[in-house]
Amino acid sequence: MKGPWKVSCNGAYYEVFRLRDIERVDCSGNREYSGPAFGLKAMAQVYADGMNKGEEVAKQQQSEIHDDMVAKIGTLMYFMKSLDASGRHFDFMLTDNGNTVEITDMNSGSKRKVNVACDSAPAMLLDILKQAGDWIL
């Protein structure tokens, strides 16, 4: 596991680094550097703080994207089950990083694609019904 970004003094300048593996000893082979060399420690620390904050935000966004994908997949699964219960057999596949739903009629094999970019799970279902509802229902 990687460590947080820190500041190191190398004589006349400062560098921003982190450990590649926090379980290993701090040595040059276990360091990852980022950014330019800084003349002032304060400037290097601001850069390191920004890198740490950026990674924190990226992790949060990745978690939100994952949660959204899980919700979309669950919604598609329940919609498919409800259609199956009424004798309509369709397969729904989330593609294009969650931006498109590919719908397959299991009886005829015909397919349609529905744009669901930037949709929440309920909005995705509404888009499916708007764009392919006449075909599905």
Disulfide bonds with the S-S distance in Angstrom:
none
